[in-house]
Amino acid sequence: MKIKTSLALLLLLPLVFFACNRGRETVRAVQAEPVAIAAEQAAPIFPAWPVLALLKAGENPIWFELGQDGPVHIVSPAAAALPSFEPWPHVRHITGMLLWEDFLVMAVNREGFLALGPGNNYGELFLYRIADGAFWSHYTSESFFIWNERPAALLYRNDFFSEPTVPSPRPQVFALDFSSYVPVGISVPALEAFPPGWEAEIVHIGPDEFWYFRMKEKDRNDAETSYFRTRDLSQAAERISIEEWRNSFSLAALPDDLALPALDEGFVYTGMALLENILLVSWEEQQDAGIGAAGFMLMTKIQP
């Protein structure tokens, strides 16, 4: 798979600032072919999300690794920090991608959201980070969906690999909000109509356009797991069988008509989305149920 050579990553000035609710946040530079941008033009006032970089996509891939303090620009996944493998619920990785308004939004396990949105000029994209790692780092988030016209993620305590050490998150669902630099907790009535100790773990829309979700009674040795569905998450749900739950999933595969850069052994692509002609693909270093490094790549779409 051959990739042509015309991708420029715009370098922001080292100290570019923008106004937000919390005060003034630094826009971090990412080194590539530097193009100076005036400070007053570098970042938008709205939305009030911290801007990490201004990118210009082309036919060469630009790679990011999910670091402890946000995405880190790398030359390829093979150049990632390569942390030790840990069970997937405990590791930062992209769990979903959604198109919303003019943005392509990613949900990041244990962290929050990343978003790509229009830059100042054609072909430019701002990379935003809307995160609350101090809180999210205790929970697993594998469900990403639109609720009340906003991207939202469900947080829960995954107890398959280890016992929970923190209380159940309340609320469990956090959404992206234009006016907030961190995810905002929201109420989802169907998930909250249960006695204390019950926790939603997965929620998704089935092929029949019903909402399906799994509930588990936590903090008990004989914890019960039950499955539900509803036409609307603002309404009560009905209990369903495990067979109905399994049938509510539809498998999706990466299209085979895309020319993607080859990955080294042990690395895999896990998801993709298109924002106009810009392709965003998530990747992971995998070993059994563990994940090492993880991140994403963007480039303009190339036909094979």
Buried (B, 14 or more C-beta within 10 A) or exposed (E): EEBEEEBBBBBBBEEBBBEBEEEEBBBBBBEBEBEEBEBEEBBBEEBBBBBBBBBBBBBBBBBBBBBEEBBBBBEBBBEBEEBEBBBBBBBBBBBBBBEBBEBBBBBBBBBBBBBBBBBBEEBBBBBBBBBBBEBBBBBBBBBBBBBEEBBBBBBBBBBEEEEBEEEBBEBBBBBBBEEBBBBBBBEBEBBBBBEEEBBBBBBBBBEEEBBBBBBBBBBEEEEEEBBBBBEEBEEEBEEBEEEBBEBBEEEEEEEEEBBBBEBEEBBEBBBBBEBEEBBBBBBBBBEEEBBBBBBBBBBBBBEE
